[in-house]
Amino acid sequence: MSIFRKKSATTLATAEPTKHHAAPHHHEREHTMTIDAPIAPAGAALDAATEADLQQKAKDHLWMHFARQSGMEAGNGVPIIVRGEGHHVYDSQGRKYIDGLSGLFVVQVGHGRERLAEAARKQAEELAFFPLWSYAHPTAIELADKLADYAPGDLNRVFFTTGGGEAVESAWKLAKQYFKLTGKPMKHKVISRAIAYHGTPQGALAITGIPGMKEMFEPLTPGGFRVPNTNYYRAEEMGFHGSLEEFGQWAANRIEEAILFEGPDTVAAVFLEPVQNSGGCFPPPPGYFQRVREICDQYDVLLVSDEVICAYGRIGEMFACTALGYVPDIITSAKGLTSGYSPLGAMIVSDRIYEPFKHGQTAFYHGYTFAGHPVSAAVALENLAIMEEEGILAHVRENSPKFRAALERLRDLPIVGDVRGEGYFFGIELVKNKETKETFNADESERLLRGFLSKALFDAGLYCRADDRGDPVIQLAPPLTIGPAEFDEIERILRSVLTEASNRL
């Protein structure tokens, strides 16, 4: 089997609305779950007229992201989430769900934080907007200072964006201009890993390693090349046989091989997530990033740590590269920076990369109107203050082993092949045959994820991701405030649904 693993983004699932309410297969019509989503307190549900009005407006005008529109067009409706509180969200029908994905790897400190809403209100009254185009404002300055303090090594310069894809796009553009300014104008190519997701802008999409998400937009920005990822569970299918530590060296050395094949004088950067998201939470083997750092130094290639998901406590440190013991040249981040209460991203750059821009008339001709928005920066500062005051990072480090242990209990199910991840970021790979690690073909995966699991998990009270960009996985990344009681609740729901899924095979 190819190391680039097969399936297309057309089967992406984040408990997508069109799946939850899609017409079931005939054999699913009598389906009843053993765990029901609790009914929310009075007042959480919308009245029937409001619900119907919203559903019609959604059908007429709303184009949902990464989602098939066919279910809504067929009149099946879309789940409408109306409220969040702590680690729960509530839909328009009054049903309550554990937010097992922090919205989309975003809501680190949980829903309903009045402090964050108040920080936004106060800043909007004082200064609602001003750009960072040759000007500054206090919240952007203070936030840049704080992020530089958190960042490792000499990563002291902060370039704000409005999201993660923009941060990745900015990093590639910066890498190309940096090498032009330092006398190496041919260095423009980037290397990333198979199945890795790095965003949807044309440049970031060229770095993304999921063929099915790119083919409809080709031709893409040229210069993106792929190497194997760190999925040790599937290492033999990549042609590797050996220990986990040896696999880490093998996978890292494929980066050196790609640099040499393309020509060191043409490769500008390597983009790697600390824990790869797409494909189901691939943690790095011991020594992997240390070897990658050596390779990048040897060939003068920038190491970009794409921490759009992994930063701001998800792995137990403010930046995951700190937890994993390496210092990149650039960090890209977003999502948890504001816990989703306002959009914001950040590219954090080393002094070495910033140096050519300090002198003369050189500028980085790149930016975004809303980057470093005063309201978003104020929210981010308050979000980081909450994380410090409540000891969120220590909480994740202390409870991550308990979260892992709860999920590991699911290994007794015949459909569960692997459990992996770090911090509060885990994936459960599903298999057809545990002994042989046989996976599901495209049709089986479609029936399993879209036809059953995505809707069944949501109906059982758990919002999470059922995904097959690679092999079918369940992904979990709950708010960083939850603990053992919630781990057990998540495990009970997963056990019920996955047991029924196993019985359907």
N, C-alpha and C positions, 0 to 999 in steps of 0.2 A: 504494500500500500504506500502511496506517495506520502512524503513527509509534509506535504502541503494540505493534507487532510480533506478534502472534497467539498463539503456542502455549501450552499449559497445563502446569501443574506436574505433571500426571500422567505426563509424559514426562521427568521429571527423572532424570538418571543420574549417579551417582558410582561407576561400576563396581559397581552395586548387586548384592547377592548373588542376588536372584531373577532377574536378567538373566544372570549368569554360568552359572547352572545351569538355565535355562529350556530347555524342549524346543526344539531348533533347527528353523527352517524346513526343509522337505524338501531344498531345494537346498544346505543348509549341512551335511548329515550327513557328507559326505566331506571336510569342511574340515580342512586341516592347516596349521599356521603354519610359516613359515620360521625363526622364532626361538622356542626353547622356554625356558620359565622354568627357571632352574637348580635343581637339587635342593639342599636345604639340608644342612648338616652333620648327621651322625648324632645322633639324640636330639631333633631339632627336630620330627619327625613324631609324631603320636599313634598309639598302637596301635589296631587295628581295633575292638576292643570299646569303648574310650573314645570314639573318633570316632562310632561308631554310637549310643552313649548320649547324647552331646551333641547329635547331629542330631535324635534323637527328642525330647529335652527342648526344643530350640529349636522344633521343629514344634508341640509341645504347649503351649508357654507364652510364647515370645519374640515380641513384636510389634516388628518393626524399624521404624525411623524413615524417612519419605520413601520407602518401598519397597513394592512390590506383594508381598503375602503369598502370592499364588497359586502361585508356583514351589515354595515350601517346602511348602505344603499339598498339592501334587501329588506330593510325595516326592522332589523334585530336590535337596534339601539346600541348605545355605548355606555359603559359604566361611567358615571359622573361622580367624581370624588369632591365632596363639598366641605370637608373639615379635617383637620389634623390635630391630634393632641398626644404629646409624648411620643411613644412608638406605635401609635395607632392612627389609622385614617378611617373616615366614615364616608359611605356613599349616599347618593340621593334617596335610596330606599331605606336608609336608617341602619344599614348593616356595618359592622365594625370589623376591621382587618388589621392584623399585625403588618406593619410596614417592614417587610423583610429585605428591602432593597434600598432603604433610605431615599425613597422617591426614585432616584437613579444614581445611587452611590453619592448622595449629596447631603442629606439632612443629618449631619453629624450629631448635633446636640438635641435633636428631636423637634417635633412639631409644636406650634403654639407658644413659642417663647416671646412673651410680651416685651422683654428687654430689647430684643432685636427689632420688633415692630416700632418700639418707641425710639430707638436709635435712628431708624429710617425717617420717622416723622420729624424728629428734632432737626436732623440735617437738612431735610427738604425745606423746612421753614427758613433755615439760615442761608443755605446755598443749594438750590436744587440741581443746578448743572453748571459746569464750566469745563472746557476741554483741557487736555494736557498738551496741546499743540503750542509749545513755546511758553506756556503758562503753567502754574501749579495751584493747588489748593491744599489746605491743612490736612484733610483726611488722607489724601493720596500720599503726602509726604510722610505722615506718621505711619501709615501702613507699610510703605516701602522700607522704612527704617526697621519696623518690627520683623518683616519677612527676612530682611538681610541678617538680623540677629539670629533668627531660627535656622537659616540655611547654613550648611557646612562649608568648611574651607573658606575660599575667597569669593564665594558667590554673594556679591554685595550690591549688584545693580538689578533693579526691578523694573520691568517693562510690562505695564498693565494691558490686558485685553478684556473682552467681555465673556470669553468662554474658552474651553479647552482646545477645540479645533483651531481657534485663532492663535492660541499660544503655540501650538505645534507648527502652524503655518509661519508664525513669526520666527521661530527657532531655525527653521530651514532657510528662510530668507536671510536671517542674520548670519548663519554659517557661511552662506555663499558670499555675502558681502565682506565678511571678515577675511576670508582667504583672498579675495581680490585686493583688499587693502594691504595685506601682508605679503604680497608678491607670489601668490599661488592661485592664479585665476582659473585654472582648470579644475580645481577641487569644488565639485558641485553635487556629486551623487550622495545618496543616503542609503543606509542599510537598516533593515528592520526584520522582524521575525514572522514566520509563517503564522497566519490566522490573527496576528495582532491587529487591534483597532487603534487608530491614531486620529480619527476625525474625518469629516466629510468635505471640507474645502478642497479644491482641486489639488493643491500641493499636499495637504495632509492625507488626502485620499490616496495619493501615489505612494505614501509611506505605509498606509494601511495594507495588511497582508491577507485580505479576504477577497479572492477573485470575484465571488458572486456579488460583492457590493460595488465593484468597479466597472465591470464589463459594459454596463449600460451607459456609462459616462465617458467611455474612451473616445478619442485619445486623451490620456491624462498627462499631467506634467511629467516629462521624462526624467529619469534618474533614480527611480526607486528600485531597490534590489532586496531579495529575501534570503534569510538563513533559517535553519531549524530553530524551533522554540524549545522550551525546557520542560516539556511534558514527559517526565520520566516514565509514567504509566504506559506511554506509547513509544518508548525509546527503541524497542526492538524493531518496530515498523520503520524507524528512521535508519536502520542498519547498525544500531549500537547495541553492544552486549557488555555489561560491566556494572560496577557499583555506581551509586548515586554521585559520589565525589568525582569519579572518572567521567561520568556523563556530563557533569558541569564543565570540566576541562574540554571534553570533546565538543560540546555545543559552543563554547566560547571560541575554540579554535576554528570553527566554521566561519566565524566573523573574520578572522585573520585570512582565511582562505579566500573569502569573497573580496576582501580589500586587495589582496595580491592579484586575484583574477581580473578585477576591474582596473587595477592600477592605482597604487597609493596616491599618485599625483592627481587623481580624479575624484577621490572619495572625501567628502567633507564631514560627514557625521554618521553616527550610529544612534538610532532612536530605540530605546528599550524601556518598557514598563518594569518597575521593580518586581511586581507580581503581575504577570500578564493576565488581562481580563478575558478577552475573547478566547473561546476554547475551554474556559472553565478554570480560572484561577491557577495558573502555573507558577509556583514559587521557584526562585532560583536555587539550584543546588549549591552546596557549600563551595566557596571559592570561585564561583562563576563570575561575579562582577569584579572581583579582584583581577582575574585573568583578562577580562574585557578591558579594564582600565589600563593594564599593561600594553595590550594590543593597540589601543587608541593612542597612548603616549608614543609608542614605537613608530607609528605611521603618521603622526600628526593629524589625527582624526578626532573630531569633537564627540564626546560622550554626552548624549542628551537623555536625562532621566525623565521619562514622561509620567508624571505623577498626578495626572488629572483625576484619577481615582484614588491612588494610594497615599496622597499627601493629607495633611491636616488630621492626623490621628487614626486613619483607617488601619494602619499596620502597627500602631502603638507609639509612633514618634510623629513630630510635626512634619518631617519629611522622611519617606520610607528609605531613601538612600542612607540616611543616618542609621536606621535600624539594621540595614544590611551591610554597613561598613564600607561604603565607597563614596567618593566625592566626584560628581559629574562636572562637566563644564557649563551645562545649562540644565535647569529644572523647568519643566512646563507643568502648570497646575491650574485648577479651577474648582468646580463642584463644591467640596467641603469648605472652601475658604470663607464662604458666607453662610454655610449650612443651607444654601438655596433660598435664603430670604431675599436676595437680590442678586442679579447676574454679575459675575466678576471672574476674571482669569488673570494669571500672572506668569510671565517668563522671568526667571531669575538667572542672572548671568555672572560669570566669574570676572574678576578684575582684568584678567588676561584678555578675554574676549572684548571687553569694553574699551581697552586701552587705545586702539586705533581711532575710536570715535571721540576721544578727549581733545584732539588737537585740530587746529586749522579750521577749514570750512567743511569738513566731512560731516555727514548726517546719515542716520538710518532712515531712509525715506519710506516710512511705513508707520501705520497707526490706525486707530479706530475712533470714531466719534465718541462712543460711550465708554471707552476704556478708562478705567480708573475713576468712574463716575463717583461724584462726592457721596451720594446716598449709599451706593454699594460699598465704598471704602469704609464709611462709618459703620455699616452693618458688619463688615469683616472684622474691624477692630473690636466691636462688642462681642462678636462670635468667638474670637481668639481669647478675649478676656474671660468669657464663660468657661472655655476649655481649661484655662489656667486655674481659675478659682475652684472649679469642681474636680480638678485632677483627672480630666478625661483620658489623657494619655496613659497614666498609671493604671486607670481603671481597665483600659483595653488590654494592656500588657498582663495584668493580673487575671483577667477573665477569659482571655483568648484560649488558654488550654482547656477551660471548662466548656467553652463553645465547641471546640474541636472534639472533645470527648463525647458531648451530646450527639454530634453528627456522626461520630465514629460508631455509635451504637446501631446505626442504620446499615452497617456492613453485613449484618446477618440476613438482609433481604436479597433475594436472588438477582434483582435488577440493579443493585448498587455495586459498581465496579471499583470506584475509587473515591476517596474523600481527601481534598487537598486545599491548601490556602494558608494565609497568615492573618494575624490580627483579628479583625471582624470582617473578613473577606474570604469566603469559602465557596468551593464548588463541589458538587456531587456528580460524578460521571456515571451515566446509566449505560448498561450493557445488556445484550441479548443473552450472552452466555458468559458467566463469571469466570469459568475455568479457562476458556480460550480467549477471553476479552473481546469476543466478537461483538461488533457494534451493529447499529441498525442501518439499513439502507435508507435512501431518501424517502421512499414511500412509507416505510415503517416509522421513520422519524416524524414525518408529517402527521401520521395518525396518532402517534404517541404524544407528541408535544402539543400540536394544535388541536387534534381531535379529542384529547383527553386531559393531559396533565395541566396545561395552562389554566383552563377553565376550572378543573377540579380543585386545584390548589387555592384559587381565588374563592371559589364557593365554600371551601373549608375554612376560610378566614385568614389566609396567608397570601400577601402580595409579595412575589419574588420573581425571579427570571427563569423561564424554561427556554433553553437556547441550544441551537445546533450549528453554530458557526464553528465547525469542527465535529466533534462527537457530542451526542445529546448530554446536556448537563442541567442541573438545577443550581442556580447561583444565589448566594445569600450575602447581604451586606447591610445589616440592620443599623439603626442609629447606635452611636457609640455609648449611649447611656444605659442600654439594657444589660441584664445580668442572668444568672443561672435559672431563675424562674421562667424567664422568657425563652431561654435556650431549650428548656424542657418542653415548653408549649410548642415551639417550632418543631422540635423533634417528633412530638406526638402527631401533629398535623401531617408532617412529611411521611411518617410511618403509615398512617392510615391511607393516604393517597397513593404512595408508592406500592403498598401491598396490593391495593386494587389494580394498579397498573401492571404489576407482575402477574396477577391472575388473568389479565386480559391477553397476555402474550401467547 
